[in-house]
Amino acid sequence: MGKVEAIRKLVAVGRAKDVLDLVEGESSYISEGSLGAPQEPEFRRLWILVVHHLRFVSEFGVPSSGEHKDGKHYAAFPDAFDQWLQAGAPGISSEDLSAFLKDHPL
């Protein structure tokens, strides 16, 4: 299974927090192969939206038009998430994701 397919499956089965930890560099599986936030402005903007999307999905589940909590409105960014995946999920190495999945299979 490829990196993008694995990320899609993790999110689909309710493990968006695991993907978020990899994206944000908070996972113990992160190595120097995972570059984190891209330096290119277009991909950096996309990466920021992906972080927000994964935080939303981790907390509220399936993307909706938005949720309110503590007087704040939160939104998902499924289009940005799809664009990031179509770009090959820059910032996460296939090796780090594979190591994670070896210990935490789908």
CNS distance restraints for C-alpha pairs under 8 A (distance, minus, plus):
assign (resid   1 and name CA) (resid   5 and name CA) 6.36 0.50 0.50
assign (resid   1 and name CA) (resid   6 and name CA) 6.34 0.50 0.50
assign (resid   2 and name CA) (resid   6 and name CA) 6.11 0.50 0.50
assign (resid   2 and name CA) (resid  94 and name CA) 7.88 0.50 0.50
assign (resid   3 and name CA) (resid   7 and name CA) 6.23 0.50 0.50
assign (resid   3 and name CA) (resid  88 and name CA) 7.74 0.50 0.50
assign (resid   3 and name CA) (resid  89 and name CA) 7.80 0.50 0.50
assign (resid   3 and name CA) (resid  94 and name CA) 5.64 0.50 0.50
assign (resid   3 and name CA) (resid  97 and name CA) 7.04 0.50 0.50
assign (resid   3 and name CA) (resid  98 and name CA) 8.00 0.50 0.50
assign (resid   4 and name CA) (resid   8 and name CA) 6.21 0.50 0.50
assign (resid   4 and name CA) (resid  85 and name CA) 5.87 0.50 0.50
assign (resid   4 and name CA) (resid  86 and name CA) 7.90 0.50 0.50
assign (resid   4 and name CA) (resid  88 and name CA) 6.40 0.50 0.50
assign (resid   4 and name CA) (resid  89 and name CA) 6.62 0.50 0.50
assign (resid   5 and name CA) (resid   9 and name CA) 6.19 0.50 0.50
assign (resid   6 and name CA) (resid  10 and name CA) 6.11 0.50 0.50
assign (resid   7 and name CA) (resid  11 and name CA) 6.30 0.50 0.50
assign (resid   7 and name CA) (resid  19 and name CA) 6.80 0.50 0.50
assign (resid   8 and name CA) (resid  12 and name CA) 6.06 0.50 0.50
assign (resid   9 and name CA) (resid  13 and name CA) 6.13 0.50 0.50
assign (resid   9 and name CA) (resid 106 and name CA) 7.70 0.50 0.50
assign (resid  10 and name CA) (resid  14 and name CA) 6.53 0.50 0.50
assign (resid  10 and name CA) (resid  15 and name CA) 5.01 0.50 0.50
assign (resid  10 and name CA) (resid  16 and name CA) 6.28 0.50 0.50
assign (resid  10 and name CA) (resid  18 and name CA) 7.73 0.50 0.50
assign (resid  10 and name CA) (resid  19 and name CA) 7.21 0.50 0.50
assign (resid  10 and name CA) (resid 106 and name CA) 6.96 0.50 0.50
assign (resid  11 and name CA) (resid  15 and name CA) 5.07 0.50 0.50
assign (resid  11 and name CA) (resid  16 and name CA) 4.45 0.50 0.50
assign (resid  11 and name CA) (resid  19 and name CA) 7.35 0.50 0.50
assign (resid  12 and name CA) (resid  16 and name CA) 7.86 0.50 0.50
assign (resid  14 and name CA) (resid  58 and name CA) 7.53 0.50 0.50
assign (resid  14 and name CA) (resid  61 and name CA) 7.30 0.50 0.50
assign (resid  15 and name CA) (resid  19 and name CA) 6.94 0.50 0.50
assign (resid  15 and name CA) (resid  58 and name CA) 7.38 0.50 0.50
assign (resid  16 and name CA) (resid  20 and name CA) 6.08 0.50 0.50
assign (resid  16 and name CA) (resid  54 and name CA) 5.86 0.50 0.50
assign (resid  16 and name CA) (resid  55 and name CA) 7.81 0.50 0.50
assign (resid  16 and name CA) (resid  57 and name CA) 6.41 0.50 0.50
assign (resid  16 and name CA) (resid  58 and name CA) 5.26 0.50 0.50
assign (resid  17 and name CA) (resid  21 and name CA) 6.13 0.50 0.50
assign (resid  17 and name CA) (resid  54 and name CA) 6.90 0.50 0.50
assign (resid  17 and name CA) (resid  55 and name CA) 7.21 0.50 0.50
assign (resid  17 and name CA) (resid  58 and name CA) 5.23 0.50 0.50
assign (resid  18 and name CA) (resid  22 and name CA) 6.48 0.50 0.50
assign (resid  18 and name CA) (resid  27 and name CA) 7.74 0.50 0.50
assign (resid  19 and name CA) (resid  23 and name CA) 6.15 0.50 0.50
assign (resid  19 and name CA) (resid  54 and name CA) 7.50 0.50 0.50
assign (resid  20 and name CA) (resid  24 and name CA) 5.97 0.50 0.50
assign (resid  20 and name CA) (resid  51 and name CA) 6.56 0.50 0.50
assign (resid  20 and name CA) (resid  54 and name CA) 5.72 0.50 0.50
assign (resid  20 and name CA) (resid  55 and name CA) 6.95 0.50 0.50
assign (resid  21 and name CA) (resid  25 and name CA) 5.87 0.50 0.50
assign (resid  21 and name CA) (resid  26 and name CA) 4.69 0.50 0.50
assign (resid  21 and name CA) (resid  27 and name CA) 4.98 0.50 0.50
assign (resid  22 and name CA) (resid  26 and name CA) 6.15 0.50 0.50
assign (resid  22 and name CA) (resid  27 and name CA) 5.22 0.50 0.50
assign (resid  22 and name CA) (resid  29 and name CA) 7.55 0.50 0.50
assign (resid  22 and name CA) (resid  30 and name CA) 6.68 0.50 0.50
assign (resid  22 and name CA) (resid  92 and name CA) 6.74 0.50 0.50
assign (resid  22 and name CA) (resid  97 and name CA) 7.85 0.50 0.50
assign (resid  23 and name CA) (resid  36 and name CA) 6.41 0.50 0.50
assign (resid  23 and name CA) (resid  37 and name CA) 7.97 0.50 0.50
assign (resid  23 and name CA) (resid  51 and name CA) 7.15 0.50 0.50
assign (resid  23 and name CA) (resid  91 and name CA) 6.76 0.50 0.50
assign (resid  23 and name CA) (resid  92 and name CA) 6.35 0.50 0.50
assign (resid  24 and name CA) (resid  36 and name CA) 6.75 0.50 0.50
assign (resid  24 and name CA) (resid  51 and name CA) 7.37 0.50 0.50
assign (resid  25 and name CA) (resid  30 and name CA) 6.14 0.50 0.50
assign (resid  25 and name CA) (resid  36 and name CA) 6.54 0.50 0.50
assign (resid  26 and name CA) (resid  30 and name CA) 7.57 0.50 0.50
assign (resid  29 and name CA) (resid  96 and name CA) 5.61 0.50 0.50
assign (resid  29 and name CA) (resid  97 and name CA) 7.54 0.50 0.50
assign (resid  29 and name CA) (resid  99 and name CA) 6.70 0.50 0.50
assign (resid  29 and name CA) (resid 100 and name CA) 6.00 0.50 0.50
assign (resid  30 and name CA) (resid  34 and name CA) 6.18 0.50 0.50
assign (resid  30 and name CA) (resid  96 and name CA) 5.82 0.50 0.50
assign (resid  31 and name CA) (resid  96 and name CA) 6.63 0.50 0.50
assign (resid  33 and name CA) (resid  92 and name CA) 7.54 0.50 0.50
assign (resid  33 and name CA) (resid  93 and name CA) 5.50 0.50 0.50
assign (resid  33 and name CA) (resid  95 and name CA) 7.58 0.50 0.50
assign (resid  33 and name CA) (resid  96 and name CA) 7.40 0.50 0.50
assign (resid  34 and name CA) (resid  91 and name CA) 5.29 0.50 0.50
assign (resid  34 and name CA) (resid  92 and name CA) 4.57 0.50 0.50
assign (resid  34 and name CA) (resid  93 and name CA) 4.67 0.50 0.50
assign (resid  34 and name CA) (resid  96 and name CA) 7.10 0.50 0.50
assign (resid  35 and name CA) (resid  90 and name CA) 7.88 0.50 0.50
assign (resid  35 and name CA) (resid  91 and name CA) 4.69 0.50 0.50
assign (resid  35 and name CA) (resid  92 and name CA) 6.60 0.50 0.50
assign (resid  35 and name CA) (resid  93 and name CA) 7.64 0.50 0.50
assign (resid  36 and name CA) (resid  90 and name CA) 7.80 0.50 0.50
assign (resid  36 and name CA) (resid  91 and name CA) 4.28 0.50 0.50
assign (resid  36 and name CA) (resid  92 and name CA) 6.63 0.50 0.50
assign (resid  37 and name CA) (resid  44 and name CA) 5.91 0.50 0.50
assign (resid  37 and name CA) (resid  47 and name CA) 6.31 0.50 0.50
assign (resid  37 and name CA) (resid  48 and name CA) 7.96 0.50 0.50
assign (resid  37 and name CA) (resid  90 and name CA) 7.96 0.50 0.50
assign (resid  37 and name CA) (resid  91 and name CA) 5.81 0.50 0.50
assign (resid  38 and name CA) (resid  43 and name CA) 5.87 0.50 0.50
assign (resid  38 and name CA) (resid  44 and name CA) 5.04 0.50 0.50
assign (resid  38 and name CA) (resid  47 and name CA) 7.33 0.50 0.50
assign (resid  38 and name CA) (resid  90 and name CA) 6.92 0.50 0.50
assign (resid  38 and name CA) (resid  91 and name CA) 6.26 0.50 0.50
assign (resid  39 and name CA) (resid  43 and name CA) 7.30 0.50 0.50
assign (resid  39 and name CA) (resid  44 and name CA) 6.04 0.50 0.50
assign (resid  40 and name CA) (resid  44 and name CA) 5.88 0.50 0.50
assign (resid  41 and name CA) (resid  45 and name CA) 6.12 0.50 0.50
assign (resid  42 and name CA) (resid  46 and name CA) 6.35 0.50 0.50
assign (resid  43 and name CA) (resid  47 and name CA) 5.96 0.50 0.50
assign (resid  43 and name CA) (resid  84 and name CA) 7.78 0.50 0.50
assign (resid  43 and name CA) (resid  90 and name CA) 7.91 0.50 0.50
assign (resid  44 and name CA) (resid  48 and name CA) 6.29 0.50 0.50
assign (resid  45 and name CA) (resid  49 and name CA) 6.48 0.50 0.50
assign (resid  46 and name CA) (resid  50 and name CA) 6.19 0.50 0.50
assign (resid  46 and name CA) (resid  80 and name CA) 6.00 0.50 0.50
assign (resid  46 and name CA) (resid  81 and name CA) 7.74 0.50 0.50
assign (resid  46 and name CA) (resid  83 and name CA) 7.74 0.50 0.50
assign (resid  46 and name CA) (resid  84 and name CA) 6.51 0.50 0.50
assign (resid  47 and name CA) (resid  51 and name CA) 6.28 0.50 0.50
assign (resid  47 and name CA) (resid  84 and name CA) 7.13 0.50 0.50
assign (resid  48 and name CA) (resid  52 and name CA) 6.48 0.50 0.50
assign (resid  49 and name CA) (resid  53 and name CA) 6.03 0.50 0.50
assign (resid  49 and name CA) (resid  77 and name CA) 6.38 0.50 0.50
assign (resid  49 and name CA) (resid  80 and name CA) 6.26 0.50 0.50
assign (resid  49 and name CA) (resid  81 and name CA) 7.37 0.50 0.50
assign (resid  50 and name CA) (resid  54 and name CA) 6.03 0.50 0.50
assign (resid  50 and name CA) (resid  77 and name CA) 6.92 0.50 0.50
assign (resid  50 and name CA) (resid  80 and name CA) 6.28 0.50 0.50
assign (resid  50 and name CA) (resid  81 and name CA) 5.22 0.50 0.50
assign (resid  50 and name CA) (resid  84 and name CA) 7.32 0.50 0.50
assign (resid  51 and name CA) (resid  55 and name CA) 6.14 0.50 0.50
assign (resid  52 and name CA) (resid  56 and name CA) 6.15 0.50 0.50
assign (resid  52 and name CA) (resid  75 and name CA) 7.95 0.50 0.50
assign (resid  52 and name CA) (resid  76 and name CA) 6.87 0.50 0.50
assign (resid  52 and name CA) (resid  77 and name CA) 7.27 0.50 0.50
assign (resid  53 and name CA) (resid  57 and name CA) 6.19 0.50 0.50
assign (resid  53 and name CA) (resid  75 and name CA) 7.35 0.50 0.50
assign (resid  53 and name CA) (resid  76 and name CA) 4.61 0.50 0.50
assign (resid  53 and name CA) (resid  77 and name CA) 4.95 0.50 0.50
assign (resid  53 and name CA) (resid  78 and name CA) 6.73 0.50 0.50
assign (resid  53 and name CA) (resid  81 and name CA) 6.95 0.50 0.50
assign (resid  54 and name CA) (resid  58 and name CA) 5.85 0.50 0.50
assign (resid  54 and name CA) (resid  76 and name CA) 7.77 0.50 0.50
assign (resid  55 and name CA) (resid  59 and name CA) 6.23 0.50 0.50
assign (resid  56 and name CA) (resid  60 and name CA) 5.76 0.50 0.50
assign (resid  56 and name CA) (resid  61 and name CA) 7.18 0.50 0.50
assign (resid  56 and name CA) (resid  63 and name CA) 7.51 0.50 0.50
assign (resid  56 and name CA) (resid  74 and name CA) 7.00 0.50 0.50
assign (resid  56 and name CA) (resid  75 and name CA) 6.67 0.50 0.50
assign (resid  56 and name CA) (resid  76 and name CA) 5.71 0.50 0.50
assign (resid  57 and name CA) (resid  61 and name CA) 4.43 0.50 0.50
assign (resid  57 and name CA) (resid  62 and name CA) 5.88 0.50 0.50
assign (resid  57 and name CA) (resid  63 and name CA) 6.18 0.50 0.50
assign (resid  57 and name CA) (resid  76 and name CA) 7.06 0.50 0.50
assign (resid  60 and name CA) (resid  67 and name CA) 7.69 0.50 0.50
assign (resid  63 and name CA) (resid  75 and name CA) 7.84 0.50 0.50
assign (resid  63 and name CA) (resid  76 and name CA) 5.55 0.50 0.50
assign (resid  63 and name CA) (resid  77 and name CA) 7.83 0.50 0.50
assign (resid  63 and name CA) (resid  78 and name CA) 7.09 0.50 0.50
assign (resid  64 and name CA) (resid  75 and name CA) 7.44 0.50 0.50
assign (resid  64 and name CA) (resid  76 and name CA) 6.82 0.50 0.50
assign (resid  65 and name CA) (resid  75 and name CA) 6.51 0.50 0.50
assign (resid  65 and name CA) (resid  76 and name CA) 7.33 0.50 0.50
assign (resid  66 and name CA) (resid  73 and name CA) 6.64 0.50 0.50
assign (resid  66 and name CA) (resid  74 and name CA) 5.42 0.50 0.50
assign (resid  66 and name CA) (resid  75 and name CA) 4.41 0.50 0.50
assign (resid  66 and name CA) (resid  76 and name CA) 6.68 0.50 0.50
assign (resid  67 and name CA) (resid  73 and name CA) 5.68 0.50 0.50
assign (resid  67 and name CA) (resid  74 and name CA) 5.18 0.50 0.50
assign (resid  67 and name CA) (resid  75 and name CA) 6.52 0.50 0.50
assign (resid  68 and name CA) (resid  72 and name CA) 5.42 0.50 0.50
assign (resid  68 and name CA) (resid  73 and name CA) 4.51 0.50 0.50
assign (resid  68 and name CA) (resid  74 and name CA) 6.11 0.50 0.50
assign (resid  69 and name CA) (resid  73 and name CA) 6.60 0.50 0.50
assign (resid  69 and name CA) (resid  74 and name CA) 7.63 0.50 0.50
assign (resid  77 and name CA) (resid  81 and name CA) 6.28 0.50 0.50
assign (resid  78 and name CA) (resid  82 and name CA) 6.12 0.50 0.50
assign (resid  79 and name CA) (resid  83 and name CA) 6.18 0.50 0.50
assign (resid  80 and name CA) (resid  84 and name CA) 6.09 0.50 0.50
assign (resid  81 and name CA) (resid  85 and name CA) 6.25 0.50 0.50
assign (resid  82 and name CA) (resid  86 and name CA) 6.05 0.50 0.50
assign (resid  83 and name CA) (resid  87 and name CA) 6.17 0.50 0.50
assign (resid  84 and name CA) (resid  88 and name CA) 6.57 0.50 0.50
assign (resid  84 and name CA) (resid  89 and name CA) 5.23 0.50 0.50
assign (resid  84 and name CA) (resid  90 and name CA) 7.13 0.50 0.50
assign (resid  85 and name CA) (resid  89 and name CA) 4.67 0.50 0.50
assign (resid  92 and name CA) (resid  96 and name CA) 7.13 0.50 0.50
assign (resid  92 and name CA) (resid  97 and name CA) 7.23 0.50 0.50
assign (resid  93 and name CA) (resid  97 and name CA) 6.41 0.50 0.50
assign (resid  94 and name CA) (resid  98 and name CA) 6.01 0.50 0.50
assign (resid  95 and name CA) (resid  99 and name CA) 6.13 0.50 0.50
assign (resid  96 and name CA) (resid 100 and name CA) 6.21 0.50 0.50
assign (resid  97 and name CA) (resid 101 and name CA) 6.14 0.50 0.50
assign (resid  98 and name CA) (resid 102 and name CA) 6.04 0.50 0.50
assign (resid  99 and name CA) (resid 103 and name CA) 6.70 0.50 0.50
assign (resid 100 and name CA) (resid 104 and name CA) 5.93 0.50 0.50
assign (resid 100 and name CA) (resid 105 and name CA) 7.84 0.50 0.50
assign (resid 101 and name CA) (resid 105 and name CA) 4.62 0.50 0.50
assign (resid 101 and name CA) (resid 106 and name CA) 6.99 0.50 0.50
